[in-house]
């Protein structure tokens, strides 16, 4: 029972965090950092090129889906 309650609590926190991010401006970034980008079929090649060009750097891609 405790394990199930813990799983439910994690999911509730995740949903609340996602809602807060959506409604309170999850697009703000620190000064000096490039703005967040919405990945579409029109700009995917730009992402691929930039990702492949940075072979000597740490690269992280975070994909979030609203569904």
Order of alpha helices (4+ residues) and beta strands (2+ residues): alpha-alpha
